Amino acid sequence: MPNTISSIRRVRKTEIQASVNRIRKSKYKSAVKEMAGYISAGKLKEAKAFLPKFHSRLMKIAKTGVVPRETASRKISRFTKRIQNLKNTK
């Protein structure tokens, strides 16, 4: 247990920030699962409509440092490529 007042405050602040980061990571995973669901179901129209929101959500979360920017960019790139491949096959 922390002894000084500043360390007690710091523990409290760390717990709050950890919960915020947990929420952000959950939103990131939810967005990825939603996009994967559209693509696996072959819902091209919904996937294309969701792509700008998907891009925005991932980059907003990456901006805060919860996930690396490179990881978010890679996910966006791969899903965009999968949408293009889905469009070309139909």
DRENTI-308309 format. One record per residue: residue number from 1; residue in three letters; y, z, x of N, C-alpha, C in turn. Coordinates in Angstrom, 1 decimal, always signed. Each point is the difference from the previous one (the first is absolute). Example, Ala and Ser with C-alpha at 12.3 -4.5 7.8 and 13.67 -1.06 7.14 Angstrom:
REM residues 2
num 1 residu ala n.yy -5.7 n.zz +7.8 n.xx +13.2 ca.yy +1.2 ca.zz +0.0 ca.xx -0.9 c.yy +1.2 c.zz +0.0 c.xx +0.9
num 2 residu ser n.yy +1.1 n.zz -0.7 n.xx -0.4 ca.yy +1.1 ca.zz +0.0 ca.xx +0.9 c.yy +1.1 c.zz +0.8 c.xx -0.8
END
This chain:
REM residues 90
num 1 residu met n.yy -1.2 n.zz +0.0 n.xx +0.8 ca.yy +1.2 ca.zz +0.0 ca.xx -0.8 c.yy +1.2 c.zz +0.0 c.xx +0.9
num 2 residu pro n.yy +1.1 n.zz -0.7 n.xx -0.5 ca.yy +1.2 ca.zz -0.1 ca.xx +0.8 c.yy +0.7 c.zz +1.4 c.xx -0.1
num 3 residu asn n.yy +0.7 n.zz +0.3 n.xx +1.0 ca.yy +0.7 ca.zz +1.3 ca.xx +0.1 c.yy +1.5 c.zz -0.1 c.xx -0.2
num 4 residu thr n.yy +0.6 n.zz -1.0 n.xx +0.5 ca.yy +1.5 ca.zz -0.1 ca.xx -0.1 c.yy +0.4 c.zz -0.7 c.xx -1.3
num 5 residu ile n.yy +1.2 n.zz +0.2 n.xx -0.4 ca.yy +0.5 ca.zz -0.6 ca.xx -1.2 c.yy +0.0 c.zz -1.5 c.xx +0.1
num 6 residu ser n.yy +0.4 n.zz -0.5 n.xx +1.2 ca.yy +0.1 ca.zz -1.5 ca.xx +0.1 c.yy -1.4 c.zz -0.6 c.xx +0.0
num 7 residu ser n.yy -1.0 n.zz +0.6 n.xx +0.5 ca.yy -1.3 ca.zz -0.5 ca.xx +0.0 c.yy -0.6 c.zz +0.0 c.xx -1.4
num 8 residu ile n.yy +0.3 n.zz +1.0 n.xx -0.8 ca.yy -0.4 ca.zz +0.1 ca.xx -1.4 c.yy +0.6 c.zz -1.1 c.xx -0.8
num 9 residu arg n.yy +1.3 n.zz -0.3 n.xx +0.3 ca.yy +0.6 ca.zz -1.1 ca.xx -0.7 c.yy -0.6 c.zz -1.4 c.xx +0.4
num 10 residu arg n.yy -0.3 n.zz -0.1 n.xx +1.3 ca.yy -0.6 ca.zz -1.2 ca.xx +0.5 c.yy -1.4 c.zz -0.2 c.xx -0.6
num 11 residu val n.yy -0.8 n.zz +1.0 n.xx -0.2 ca.yy -1.3 ca.zz -0.1 ca.xx -0.7 c.yy +0.2 c.zz -0.5 c.xx -1.4
num 12 residu arg n.yy +1.0 n.zz +0.5 n.xx -0.7 ca.yy +0.3 ca.zz -0.4 ca.xx -1.4 c.yy +0.4 c.zz -1.4 c.xx +0.0
num 13 residu lys n.yy +0.8 n.zz -0.4 n.xx +0.9 ca.yy +0.5 ca.zz -1.4 ca.xx +0.0 c.yy -1.1 c.zz -1.0 c.xx +0.4
num 14 residu thr n.yy -0.9 n.zz +0.4 n.xx +0.9 ca.yy -1.2 ca.zz -0.8 ca.xx +0.3 c.yy -0.9 c.zz -0.2 c.xx -1.1
num 15 residu glu n.yy -0.2 n.zz +1.0 n.xx -0.8 ca.yy -0.9 ca.zz -0.1 ca.xx -1.2 c.yy +0.6 c.zz -0.9 c.xx -1.0
num 16 residu ile n.yy +1.3 n.zz +0.0 n.xx -0.2 ca.yy +0.7 ca.zz -0.9 ca.xx -1.0 c.yy -0.1 c.zz -1.4 c.xx +0.5
num 17 residu gln n.yy +0.2 n.zz -0.2 n.xx +1.3 ca.yy +0.0 ca.zz -1.4 ca.xx +0.5 c.yy -1.4 c.zz -0.5 c.xx +0.0
num 18 residu ala n.yy -1.0 n.zz +0.8 n.xx +0.2 ca.yy -1.4 ca.zz -0.4 ca.xx +0.0 c.yy -0.4 c.zz -0.5 c.xx -1.4
num 19 residu ser n.yy +0.5 n.zz +0.7 n.xx -1.1 ca.yy -0.3 ca.zz -0.4 ca.xx -1.3 c.yy +0.7 c.zz -1.3 c.xx -0.4
num 20 residu val n.yy +1.2 n.zz -0.2 n.xx +0.5 ca.yy +0.7 ca.zz -1.3 ca.xx -0.2 c.yy -0.7 c.zz -1.1 c.xx +0.7
num 21 residu asn n.yy -0.5 n.zz +0.2 n.xx +1.2 ca.yy -0.7 ca.zz -1.0 ca.xx +0.7 c.yy -1.3 c.zz -0.4 c.xx -0.7
num 22 residu arg n.yy -0.7 n.zz +1.1 n.xx -0.6 ca.yy -1.2 ca.zz -0.2 ca.xx -0.7 c.yy +0.2 c.zz -0.9 c.xx -1.2
num 23 residu ile n.yy +1.1 n.zz +0.2 n.xx -0.7 ca.yy +0.4 ca.zz -0.8 ca.xx -1.2 c.yy +0.2 c.zz -1.4 c.xx +0.4
num 24 residu arg n.yy +0.8 n.zz -0.2 n.xx +1.1 ca.yy +0.3 ca.zz -1.4 ca.xx +0.5 c.yy -1.3 c.zz -0.7 c.xx +0.4
num 25 residu lys n.yy -0.9 n.zz +0.7 n.xx +0.7 ca.yy -1.2 ca.zz -0.7 ca.xx +0.4 c.yy -0.9 c.zz -0.4 c.xx -1.2
num 26 residu ser n.yy +0.1 n.zz +0.9 n.xx -1.0 ca.yy -0.8 ca.zz -0.3 ca.xx -1.3 c.yy +0.6 c.zz -1.3 c.xx -0.6
num 27 residu lys n.yy +1.3 n.zz -0.1 n.xx -0.1 ca.yy +0.7 ca.zz -1.2 ca.xx -0.6 c.yy -0.4 c.zz -1.2 c.xx +0.8
num 28 residu tyr n.yy -0.1 n.zz +0.1 n.xx +1.4 ca.yy -0.4 ca.zz -1.1 ca.xx +0.8 c.yy -1.4 c.zz -0.5 c.xx -0.3
num 29 residu lys n.yy -0.9 n.zz +1.0 n.xx -0.1 ca.yy -1.4 ca.zz -0.3 ca.xx -0.3 c.yy -0.1 c.zz -0.6 c.xx -1.4
num 30 residu ser n.yy +0.7 n.zz +0.5 n.xx -0.9 ca.yy +0.0 ca.zz -0.5 ca.xx -1.4 c.yy +0.4 c.zz -1.5 c.xx -0.1
num 31 residu ala n.yy +1.1 n.zz -0.3 n.xx +0.7 ca.yy +0.5 ca.zz -1.3 ca.xx +0.0 c.yy -1.0 c.zz -1.0 c.xx +0.7
num 32 residu val n.yy -0.6 n.zz +0.4 n.xx +1.0 ca.yy -1.1 ca.zz -0.8 ca.xx +0.7 c.yy -1.1 c.zz -0.2 c.xx -0.9
num 33 residu lys n.yy -0.5 n.zz +1.0 n.xx -0.7 ca.yy -1.1 ca.zz -0.1 ca.xx -0.9 c.yy +0.3 c.zz -0.9 c.xx -1.2
num 34 residu glu n.yy +1.2 n.zz +0.1 n.xx -0.5 ca.yy +0.4 ca.zz -0.8 ca.xx -1.1 c.yy +0.0 c.zz -1.5 c.xx +0.3
num 35 residu met n.yy +0.6 n.zz -0.3 n.xx +1.2 ca.yy +0.0 ca.zz -1.4 ca.xx +0.5 c.yy -1.4 c.zz -0.5 c.xx +0.2
num 36 residu ala n.yy -0.8 n.zz +0.8 n.xx +0.6 ca.yy -1.4 ca.zz -0.4 ca.xx +0.3 c.yy -0.8 c.zz -0.2 c.xx -1.3
num 37 residu gly n.yy +0.3 n.zz +0.8 n.xx -1.0 ca.yy -0.6 ca.zz -0.2 ca.xx -1.3 c.yy +0.4 c.zz -1.3 c.xx -0.7
num 38 residu tyr n.yy +1.2 n.zz -0.4 n.xx +0.1 ca.yy +0.5 ca.zz -1.3 ca.xx -0.5 c.yy -0.7 c.zz -1.1 c.xx +0.7
num 39 residu ile n.yy -0.1 n.zz +0.1 n.xx +1.3 ca.yy -0.6 ca.zz -1.1 ca.xx +0.8 c.yy -1.5 c.zz -0.1 c.xx -0.3
num 40 residu ser n.yy -0.7 n.zz +1.1 n.xx +0.0 ca.yy -1.4 ca.zz +0.0 ca.xx -0.2 c.yy -0.4 c.zz -0.5 c.xx -1.4
num 41 residu ala n.yy +0.9 n.zz +0.3 n.xx -0.9 ca.yy -0.3 ca.zz -0.5 ca.xx -1.4 c.yy +0.4 c.zz -1.4 c.xx -0.2
num 42 residu gly n.yy +0.7 n.zz -0.6 n.xx +1.0 ca.yy +0.5 ca.zz -1.4 ca.xx -0.2 c.yy +1.2 c.zz -0.1 c.xx -0.8
num 43 residu lys n.yy +0.7 n.zz +1.0 n.xx -0.2 ca.yy +1.3 ca.zz +0.0 ca.xx -0.8 c.yy +1.1 c.zz -0.5 c.xx +0.8
num 44 residu leu n.yy +0.1 n.zz -1.3 n.xx +0.2 ca.yy +1.1 ca.zz -0.6 ca.xx +0.9 c.yy +1.4 c.zz +0.3 c.xx -0.6
num 45 residu lys n.yy +0.2 n.zz -0.2 n.xx -1.2 ca.yy +1.3 ca.zz +0.2 ca.xx -0.6 c.yy +0.5 c.zz +1.4 c.xx +0.2
num 46 residu glu n.yy -0.9 n.zz +1.0 n.xx -0.3 ca.yy +0.4 ca.zz +1.4 ca.xx +0.2 c.yy +0.3 c.zz +0.4 c.xx +1.4
num 47 residu ala n.yy -0.9 n.zz -0.6 n.xx +0.9 ca.yy +0.2 ca.zz +0.3 ca.xx +1.4 c.yy +1.3 c.zz -0.6 c.xx +0.6
num 48 residu lys n.yy +0.4 n.zz -1.2 n.xx -0.5 ca.yy +1.2 ca.zz -0.6 ca.xx +0.5 c.yy +1.2 c.zz +0.8 c.xx -0.6
num 49 residu ala n.yy -0.1 n.zz +0.5 n.xx -1.2 ca.yy +1.1 ca.zz +0.7 ca.xx -0.6 c.yy +0.2 c.zz +1.4 c.xx +0.7
num 50 residu phe n.yy -1.1 n.zz +0.5 n.xx +0.4 ca.yy +0.0 ca.zz +1.4 ca.xx +0.6 c.yy +0.4 c.zz -0.1 c.xx +1.5
num 51 residu leu n.yy -0.1 n.zz -1.2 n.xx +0.6 ca.yy +0.2 ca.zz -0.1 ca.xx +1.5 c.yy +1.4 c.zz +0.5 c.xx +0.4
num 52 residu pro n.yy +1.1 n.zz -0.3 n.xx -0.6 ca.yy +1.3 ca.zz +0.6 ca.xx +0.4 c.yy +0.1 c.zz +1.5 c.xx -0.1
num 53 residu lys n.yy -0.6 n.zz +0.5 n.xx -1.0 ca.yy +0.0 ca.zz +1.5 ca.xx -0.2 c.yy -0.9 c.zz +0.6 c.xx +1.1
num 54 residu phe n.yy -1.1 n.zz -0.6 n.xx +0.2 ca.yy -1.0 ca.zz +0.4 ca.xx +1.1 c.yy +0.7 c.zz +0.1 c.xx +1.3
num 55 residu his n.yy +0.7 n.zz -1.1 n.xx +0.4 ca.yy +0.7 ca.zz -0.1 ca.xx +1.2 c.yy +1.1 c.zz +1.1 c.xx +0.1
num 56 residu ser n.yy +0.7 n.zz +0.2 n.xx -1.0 ca.yy +1.1 ca.zz +1.0 ca.xx -0.1 c.yy -0.6 c.zz +1.4 c.xx +0.2
num 57 residu arg n.yy -1.0 n.zz +0.3 n.xx -0.7 ca.yy -0.6 ca.zz +1.4 ca.xx +0.0 c.yy -0.5 c.zz +0.3 c.xx +1.4
num 58 residu leu n.yy -0.8 n.zz -1.0 n.xx +0.6 ca.yy -0.6 ca.zz +0.3 ca.xx +1.3 c.yy +1.1 c.zz +0.1 c.xx +1.1
num 59 residu met n.yy +1.0 n.zz -0.8 n.xx -0.1 ca.yy +1.1 ca.zz +0.1 ca.xx +1.1 c.yy +0.8 c.zz +1.3 c.xx -0.2
num 60 residu lys n.yy +0.3 n.zz +0.4 n.xx -1.2 ca.yy +0.7 ca.zz +1.3 ca.xx -0.2 c.yy -0.8 c.zz +1.1 c.xx +0.5
num 61 residu ile n.yy -1.3 n.zz +0.0 n.xx -0.2 ca.yy -0.8 ca.zz +1.1 ca.xx +0.5 c.yy -0.1 c.zz -0.1 c.xx +1.6
num 62 residu ala n.yy -0.1 n.zz -1.2 n.xx +0.5 ca.yy -0.1 ca.zz -0.1 ca.xx +1.4 c.yy +1.3 c.zz +0.4 c.xx +0.7
num 63 residu lys n.yy +1.1 n.zz -0.2 n.xx -0.7 ca.yy +1.3 ca.zz +0.3 ca.xx +0.6 c.yy +0.1 c.zz +1.5 c.xx +0.2
num 64 residu thr n.yy -0.7 n.zz +0.8 n.xx -0.8 ca.yy +0.1 ca.zz +1.5 ca.xx +0.2 c.yy -1.0 c.zz +0.5 c.xx +1.1
num 65 residu gly n.yy -0.9 n.zz -0.9 n.xx +0.4 ca.yy -0.9 ca.zz +0.4 ca.xx +1.1 c.yy -1.3 c.zz +0.6 c.xx -0.4
num 66 residu val n.yy -0.3 n.zz -0.1 n.xx -1.3 ca.yy -1.3 ca.zz +0.6 ca.xx -0.4 c.yy -1.1 c.zz -0.9 c.xx +0.5
num 67 residu val n.yy +0.2 n.zz -1.3 n.xx -0.1 ca.yy -0.9 ca.zz -1.0 ca.xx +0.6 c.yy +0.8 c.zz -0.9 c.xx +1.0
num 68 residu pro n.yy -0.6 n.zz -0.5 n.xx +1.0 ca.yy +0.8 ca.zz -0.8 ca.xx +0.9 c.yy +0.5 c.zz -1.3 c.xx -0.6
num 69 residu arg n.yy +1.1 n.zz -0.5 n.xx +0.4 ca.yy +0.6 ca.zz -1.3 ca.xx -0.5 c.yy -1.0 c.zz -1.1 c.xx +0.2
num 70 residu glu n.yy -0.6 n.zz +0.0 n.xx +1.1 ca.yy -1.0 ca.zz -1.1 ca.xx +0.4 c.yy -1.1 c.zz +0.0 c.xx -1.0
num 71 residu thr n.yy -0.5 n.zz +1.2 n.xx -0.4 ca.yy -1.1 ca.zz +0.0 ca.xx -1.0 c.yy +0.4 c.zz -0.5 c.xx -1.3
num 72 residu ala n.yy +1.2 n.zz +0.4 n.xx -0.5 ca.yy +0.5 ca.zz -0.5 ca.xx -1.3 c.yy +0.2 c.zz -1.5 c.xx +0.1
num 73 residu ser n.yy +0.5 n.zz -0.5 n.xx +1.1 ca.yy +0.3 ca.zz -1.5 ca.xx +0.1 c.yy -1.4 c.zz -0.7 c.xx +0.0
num 74 residu arg n.yy -1.0 n.zz +0.5 n.xx +0.7 ca.yy -1.3 ca.zz -0.6 ca.xx +0.1 c.yy -0.6 c.zz -0.1 c.xx -1.4
num 75 residu lys n.yy +0.1 n.zz +1.1 n.xx -0.8 ca.yy -0.6 ca.zz +0.0 ca.xx -1.3 c.yy +0.7 c.zz -1.0 c.xx -0.9
num 76 residu ile n.yy +1.4 n.zz -0.1 n.xx +0.1 ca.yy +0.7 ca.zz -1.0 ca.xx -0.8 c.yy -0.4 c.zz -1.4 c.xx +0.4
num 77 residu ser n.yy -0.1 n.zz -0.2 n.xx +1.3 ca.yy -0.4 ca.zz -1.4 ca.xx +0.5 c.yy -1.4 c.zz -0.4 c.xx -0.5
num 78 residu arg n.yy -0.9 n.zz +0.9 n.xx +0.1 ca.yy -1.4 ca.zz -0.3 ca.xx -0.3 c.yy -0.1 c.zz -0.2 c.xx -1.5
num 79 residu phe n.yy +0.7 n.zz +0.8 n.xx -0.8 ca.yy -0.1 ca.zz -0.2 ca.xx -1.5 c.yy +0.7 c.zz -1.3 c.xx -0.4
num 80 residu thr n.yy +1.1 n.zz -0.3 n.xx +0.6 ca.yy +0.7 ca.zz -1.3 ca.xx -0.3 c.yy -0.9 c.zz -1.2 c.xx +0.4
num 81 residu lys n.yy -0.7 n.zz +0.1 n.xx +1.1 ca.yy -0.9 ca.zz -1.0 ca.xx +0.4 c.yy -1.2 c.zz -0.2 c.xx -1.0
num 82 residu arg n.yy -0.5 n.zz +1.2 n.xx -0.5 ca.yy -1.1 ca.zz -0.1 ca.xx -1.0 c.yy +0.5 c.zz -0.6 c.xx -1.3
num 83 residu ile n.yy +1.2 n.zz +0.3 n.xx -0.4 ca.yy +0.6 ca.zz -0.6 ca.xx -1.2 c.yy +0.1 c.zz -1.5 c.xx +0.2
num 84 residu gln n.yy +0.5 n.zz -0.5 n.xx +1.1 ca.yy +0.1 ca.zz -1.4 ca.xx +0.3 c.yy -1.4 c.zz -0.7 c.xx +0.0
num 85 residu asn n.yy -1.0 n.zz +0.7 n.xx +0.5 ca.yy -1.4 ca.zz -0.6 ca.xx +0.0 c.yy -0.5 c.zz +0.0 c.xx -1.4
num 86 residu leu n.yy +0.3 n.zz +1.0 n.xx -0.8 ca.yy -0.4 ca.zz +0.0 ca.xx -1.4 c.yy +0.6 c.zz -1.1 c.xx -0.8
num 87 residu lys n.yy +1.3 n.zz -0.3 n.xx +0.3 ca.yy +0.7 ca.zz -1.0 ca.xx -0.7 c.yy -0.6 c.zz -1.4 c.xx +0.4
num 88 residu asn n.yy -0.4 n.zz -0.2 n.xx +1.3 ca.yy -0.5 ca.zz -1.3 ca.xx +0.5 c.yy -1.4 c.zz -0.2 c.xx -0.6
num 89 residu thr n.yy -0.8 n.zz +1.0 n.xx -0.2 ca.yy -1.3 ca.zz -0.2 ca.xx -0.5 c.yy +0.0 c.zz -0.4 c.xx -1.5
num 90 residu lys n.yy +1.0 n.zz +0.4 n.xx -0.7 ca.yy +0.1 ca.zz -0.3 ca.xx -1.5 c.yy +0.7 c.zz -1.3 c.xx -0.3
END
